[in-house]
Amino acid sequence: MKKLALHWQILLGMLFGVLFALVLTNFSWGPDFVEDWIKPFGNIFINALKLIAVPLILASLIKGISDLKDISKLSQMGTRTIVTYIITTVIAVSIGLGLVNLIKPGSAISEETRTDLITSYETDASVRIADAQKQKDAGPLQALEDIVPSNIFGAASDNGNMLQVIFFAIFFGIGLILIPEAVGKPVKDFFDGFNEVILKMIDLIMLAAPYGVFALLAALVVESPSADLFAALAMYALTVIVGLAIMIGFYILIVWIFTKNKPGFFLNGIAPAQLLAFSTSSSAATLPVTMERVEEHLGVHKEVASFVLPIGATINMDGTSLYQAVAAVFIAQAFGIDLSIGAQLGIIVTATLASIGSAAVPGAGMVMLVIVLAQAGIPEAGLALIFAIDRPLDMCRTTVNVTGDAAVSMLVAKSVDKLGPPNVKDWDDNYAPTKEKEIAHQ
């Protein structure tokens, strides 16, 4: 019997996790059982993915850059990657602002509901506000200063320091290009082999994916806030989800236009990574799977995927930036604050920059949202209004973040003639994707 495709296995795991939790919530001991005996397996699954995130970035980036053999290629690819990421982020923020001004979800919040929400989540909000204040108190070039680590081992010990790890990997890869090839060959061979080992570890971890997402979704259901809070925030959630859906449609469209690959090809290729992103709410945890899907199922050359995707997982947060725009205006509407065009243009700029600074971990966008609120003159205490619904929306926006990374990797690969049919293991330097472009449409 034919084995069920991975994305169907993950979907079934999610479905059974939700159903299992719904059944157990009918028993007094059910929520505690899920918390104590089911949720830990979900945490183990996420930890296993995070475990290989830093080694994967080091190995793949160093290998990818050293394979270029030419600094000019790195400069060309880097410029196109950063510019494309910034453009898609600005588009995402603009879509979010357009929808929230059209739907006006904040106007439906009553004074009583607003007071209840702020009272329930003021502790969580104060923690995020304090974290954001530390970032605001830093100098204007603090973000640039933080990119360069003083100790690579210290940087590699925390997944929140992905930009520092990426900086070291790029710097190391450039050094490997500039030394004589014979001298650098043993080092390059080591990282080539190291990269293959990490990819095999990903395959092994993904065998447990259906069970991991089962545990994660079961835990989410029993931890969800009460239904009346969801009802009060339904229009806000709907606005964010519609915006995220439009953003995914935008990715499909630009991939179709620029690479000539049909929507079904793109969606089937990236589906397991999308589902994993939805389950874990972490671009960093999903990165190993995103890289595997993009390389083996979307036809992106390794040297492009290993450069574009780790950077994207760190700075390309289109779903997060769209959510920040919607959330900021929603909170302003809830407090009866009328935002000017200038204030909303400021949100576009601030949300774009904040999304670049967001760590690729669950909930990081909430901290950066405080900065967006402060810039627009919106009370930071309003953050408490959206805590009740943030977790499921975090899952949705992470899915968009990962989809955007995959789409941009295909665009960049196409622009440098490194996009071909899937499952091409050994690329020839003279390989022209146009020779077999029909294969990519099958």
C-alpha positions in Angstrom: 0.0 0.0 0.0 1.3 3.4 -0.9 2.6 5.4 2.0 0.5 8.5 2.9 2.3 11.8 2.0 3.9 13.7 4.8 1.6 16.7 4.7 -1.4 14.4 5.0 0.2 12.6 8.0 0.7 15.9 9.7 -2.8 17.1 8.9 -4.2 13.8 10.5 -2.0 14.3 13.5 -3.3 17.9 14.0 -7.0 16.7 13.5 -6.6 13.8 16.0 -4.9 16.1 18.5 -7.8 18.5 18.4 -10.4 15.8 18.7 -8.5 14.0 21.4 -8.3 17.2 23.5 -11.9 18.1 22.9 -13.0 14.7 24.2 -10.7 14.9 27.3 -12.0 18.4 28.2 -15.3 16.8 29.1 -13.6 15.1 32.1 -12.3 16.9 35.1 -8.9 15.1 34.9 -8.6 15.6 31.1 -6.8 19.0 30.9 -4.2 17.9 33.5 -3.7 14.6 31.7 -2.9 16.5 28.4 -0.6 19.0 30.2 1.3 16.3 32.1 1.4 13.4 29.6 0.8 14.7 26.1 2.2 18.2 25.9 5.8 17.2 26.8 6.0 15.1 23.6 5.2 18.2 21.6 7.9 20.2 23.4 10.4 17.4 22.7 9.5 17.5 19.0 10.0 21.3 18.9 13.3 21.0 20.9 14.6 18.4 18.4 14.0 20.8 15.5 15.5 23.7 17.4 18.4 21.5 18.3 19.6 21.3 14.7 18.7 24.9 13.6 22.1 26.4 14.5 24.2 23.5 13.1 22.0 23.6 9.9 22.6 27.3 9.4 26.3 27.0 10.0 26.7 24.0 7.7 24.4 25.1 4.9 25.5 28.7 4.7 29.2 27.9 4.8 28.7 25.2 2.2 26.5 27.4 0.0 28.9 30.4 0.1 32.0 28.3 -0.5 30.3 26.7 -3.5 29.9 30.1 -5.1 33.7 30.4 -5.6 33.1 34.1 -6.4 32.4 37.0 -4.1 30.5 38.9 -6.8 27.9 36.1 -7.0 27.4 36.4 -3.2 27.0 40.2 -3.5 24.5 39.8 -6.4 22.4 37.1 -4.5 22.5 39.0 -1.2 21.3 42.3 -2.8 18.4 40.6 -4.6 17.4 38.6 -1.4 17.3 41.6 0.9 15.5 43.9 -1.6 12.9 41.2 -2.3 12.3 40.6 1.4 11.8 44.3 2.1 9.4 44.7 -0.8 7.2 41.8 0.3 7.2 43.0 3.9 6.0 46.5 2.9 3.3 44.9 0.8 2.2 42.8 3.7 2.0 45.8 6.1 0.0 47.7 3.5 -2.5 44.9 3.0 -2.9 44.7 6.8 -3.6 48.4 7.1 -6.0 48.4 4.2 -8.1 45.6 5.7 -8.2 46.9 9.3 -9.3 50.3 8.1 -12.0 48.7 5.9 -13.4 46.2 8.4 -12.8 48.3 11.6 -12.8 45.3 14.0 -11.8 47.5 17.0 -15.1 49.5 16.9 -16.9 46.3 18.1 -15.1 46.1 21.4 -17.2 47.3 24.3 -15.9 49.2 27.3 -16.7 46.2 29.6 -14.9 43.7 27.4 -11.9 46.0 27.0 -11.6 46.3 30.8 -11.9 42.5 31.3 -9.2 41.8 28.8 -6.8 44.3 30.2 -7.3 43.0 33.7 -6.8 39.4 32.7 -3.6 39.9 30.7 -2.0 43.0 32.2 0.8 40.9 33.7 1.7 39.3 30.4 1.5 42.8 28.7 3.8 44.4 31.3 6.5 41.8 30.6 6.4 42.4 26.9 6.4 46.2 27.4 9.4 45.9 29.7 11.3 43.8 27.1 10.4 46.3 24.4 11.5 49.2 26.6 15.0 47.7 26.8 15.2 47.6 23.0 14.0 51.2 22.8 16.5 52.4 25.4 19.4 51.0 23.3 21.2 53.3 20.9 20.1 53.7 17.3 22.8 51.4 16.0 22.3 48.7 18.7 20.7 46.4 16.2 23.7 46.6 13.9 26.1 46.2 16.8 24.2 43.0 17.9 24.7 41.3 14.6 28.5 40.9 15.3 29.0 38.4 18.1 31.9 38.6 20.5 31.8 34.9 21.0 30.5 32.5 18.3 30.0 29.7 20.8 27.9 32.0 23.0 25.9 33.1 20.0 25.3 29.5 18.9 24.0 28.6 22.3 20.8 30.6 21.8 18.4 30.3 18.9 17.5 33.9 19.4 20.9 34.9 18.1 20.3 33.6 14.6 21.6 36.8 12.9 24.9 36.5 14.8 25.3 32.9 13.6 24.4 33.9 10.1 27.0 36.7 10.2 29.7 34.3 11.3 28.8 31.7 8.7 28.9 34.3 5.9 32.2 35.7 7.2 33.6 32.2 7.5 32.4 31.2 4.0 33.9 34.3 2.5 37.2 33.5 4.1 37.0 30.0 2.7 36.5 31.4 -0.8 39.5 33.8 -0.5 42.1 31.2 0.5 43.7 28.8 -2.1 41.3 26.0 -3.0 43.7 23.3 -2.1 44.2 24.7 1.4 40.5 25.1 2.0 39.4 21.7 0.5 39.6 19.7 3.8 37.5 22.4 5.6 35.0 22.5 2.7 34.8 18.6 2.7 34.1 18.6 6.4 31.2 21.1 6.1 29.8 19.2 3.0 29.7 16.0 5.1 28.4 17.8 8.1 25.6 19.3 6.1 24.6 15.8 4.8 24.5 14.5 8.4 22.3 17.3 9.5 19.9 16.7 6.5 19.7 13.0 7.5 18.9 14.0 11.1 16.0 16.2 9.7 14.6 13.1 7.9 14.7 11.1 11.2 13.0 13.9 13.2 10.3 14.3 10.6 9.3 10.6 11.1 7.9 11.9 14.4 6.2 15.0 13.0 2.6 13.6 13.0 2.9 12.6 16.7 4.6 15.9 17.6 1.9 18.0 16.1 -0.8 15.8 17.7 0.7 16.7 21.1 1.1 20.4 20.3 -2.5 20.8 19.0 -4.0 18.8 21.9 -2.1 21.1 24.4 -3.3 24.2 22.5 -7.0 23.2 22.8 -6.9 22.6 26.5 -5.0 25.9 27.1 -7.3 28.1 25.0 -9.1 31.0 26.7 -12.9 30.9 27.1 -15.3 31.2 24.2 -16.7 34.6 25.1 -13.2 36.2 24.8 -12.9 34.6 21.3 -16.3 36.0 20.3 -15.2 39.5 21.3 -12.1 39.3 19.2 -13.6 37.3 16.3 -13.6 40.3 13.9 -10.0 41.1 14.7 -8.9 37.5 14.1 -10.9 37.4 10.9 -9.2 40.6 9.7 -5.7 39.1 10.4 -6.6 35.7 8.8 -8.0 37.3 5.6 -4.9 39.4 5.3 -2.6 36.4 5.7 -4.7 34.5 3.1 -4.3 37.4 0.7 -0.5 37.3 1.3 -0.3 33.6 0.5 -2.3 34.3 -2.7 0.3 37.1 -3.5 3.2 34.6 -3.1 1.5 32.1 -5.4 0.9 34.8 -8.0 4.5 36.1 -8.1 5.9 32.5 -8.2 3.5 31.8 -11.1 4.4 35.0 -12.9 8.2 35.0 -12.4 9.0 31.2 -12.4 6.1 29.9 -14.5 5.4 27.2 -11.9 1.8 26.5 -11.3 0.1 27.1 -7.9 -0.4 23.4 -7.2 3.3 22.7 -7.7 4.3 25.4 -5.2 1.7 24.5 -2.6 2.3 20.8 -2.8 6.0 21.4 -2.4 5.9 23.6 0.6 2.8 22.1 2.4 4.7 20.0 5.0 6.7 23.1 6.0 3.5 25.2 6.2 1.8 22.7 8.5 4.9 22.4 10.7 5.1 26.2 10.9 1.4 26.2 11.9 2.0 23.6 14.6 5.2 25.1 16.1 4.7 28.8 15.6 8.5 29.0 15.0 10.2 29.8 11.7 13.5 28.7 13.2 12.1 25.3 14.2 10.6 24.9 10.8 13.8 26.0 8.9 15.2 22.5 8.4 12.0 21.2 6.8 11.7 24.4 4.7 15.1 23.9 3.3 14.5 20.2 2.5 11.2 21.0 0.7 12.6 23.9 -1.2 15.6 22.0 -2.4 14.1 18.6 -3.2 10.5 19.5 -4.1 10.6 23.1 -5.5 13.9 22.8 -7.5 15.9 25.5 -5.8 19.7 24.9 -5.9 21.3 24.3 -2.6 23.6 27.3 -2.8 20.6 29.5 -3.1 18.4 27.8 -0.5 21.2 27.6 2.0 21.7 31.4 1.7 18.2 32.8 1.2 16.2 30.6 3.7 18.3 31.1 6.9 18.3 34.9 6.3 14.5 34.8 5.6 13.8 32.8 8.8 15.5 35.7 10.7 14.5 38.9 8.8 11.5 38.0 6.6 8.5 38.2 8.8 5.7 39.2 6.4 3.0 37.5 8.4 4.3 39.1 11.6 4.5 42.6 10.0 0.9 42.3 8.6 -0.3 41.2 12.1 1.5 44.2 13.7 -0.2 46.6 11.4 -3.7 45.1 12.0 -3.1 44.8 15.8 -1.9 48.4 16.1 -4.9 49.9 14.3 -7.3 47.5 16.1 -6.1 48.6 19.5 -6.3 52.3 18.4 -9.9 51.7 17.3 -10.7 49.9 20.6 -9.5 53.0 22.5 -11.3 55.4 20.2 -8.1 56.8 18.8 -8.3 58.2 15.3 -5.0 57.5 13.5 -3.8 60.0 10.8 -2.4 59.1 7.5 1.0 60.1 8.7 0.7 57.8 11.8 -0.3 54.9 9.6 2.6 55.5 7.2 4.8 55.5 10.3 3.3 52.1 11.1 4.4 50.8 7.7 8.0 51.9 8.3 8.1 50.8 11.9 6.4 47.4 11.3 8.8 46.7 8.4 11.8 47.4 10.6 10.3 45.6 13.6 9.6 42.5 11.6 13.3 42.4 10.6 14.3 42.5 14.2 11.8 39.8 15.3 13.4 36.5 16.5 12.2 33.5 14.7 10.6 32.0 17.8 7.0 31.9 19.1 5.6 35.1 20.4 8.5 37.4 19.4 6.3 39.6 17.2 4.3 40.6 20.3 7.4 42.3 21.8 8.1 44.2 18.6 4.5 45.2 18.5 5.0 47.4 21.6 7.5 49.5 19.6 5.0 49.9 16.8 2.4 51.0 19.3 4.7 53.5 20.9 5.7 55.0 17.6 2.0 55.6 16.7 1.1 57.0 20.1 -1.2 54.0 20.9 -1.3 53.0 24.6 0.9 49.9 25.1 -1.5 48.6 27.7 -3.8 47.8 24.8 -1.5 44.9 24.1 -3.6 43.0 26.6 -6.6 43.2 24.3 -5.1 40.7 21.9 -3.4 38.2 24.2 -6.4 35.9 24.3 -6.3 35.2 20.6 -2.6 35.6 19.9 -1.5 32.0 20.0 -3.7 30.7 17.1 -2.9 33.8 15.1 0.8 33.3 15.8 0.5 29.9 14.2 -1.2 31.4 11.1 1.4 34.2 10.7 4.3 31.9 11.1 2.8 29.8 8.2 2.9 32.9 6.1 6.4 33.8 7.1 7.6 30.3 6.0 5.7 30.5 2.7 7.2 33.9 2.0 10.7 32.5 2.5 10.1 29.7 0.1 8.6 32.0 -2.5 11.5 34.5 -2.4 14.0 31.6 -2.6 12.4 30.5 -5.9 12.4 34.1 -7.2 16.1 34.6 -6.3 17.0 31.2 -7.7 15.2 32.0 -11.0 17.1 35.3 -11.2 20.5 33.6 -11.0 19.6 30.6 -13.2 19.5 28.2 -10.2 15.9 27.0 -10.4 15.2 23.7 -12.0 13.0 20.6 -11.7 12.8 19.0 -8.2 15.0 16.2 -7.0 18.1 17.4 -9.0 20.9 16.1 -6.8 23.9 17.0 -8.8 23.7 20.3 -10.6 26.1 21.0 -13.5 27.6 24.5 -13.7 26.2 24.8 -17.2 22.7 23.4 -16.2 20.0 25.5 -17.8 16.6 25.1 -16.1 14.9 25.9 -19.4 16.1 22.6 -20.8 13.7 20.7 -18.5 11.3 23.4 -17.4 8.4 21.2 -18.4 9.4 18.7 -15.7 8.8 21.4 -13.1 5.2 21.7 -14.1 4.3 18.1 -13.7 
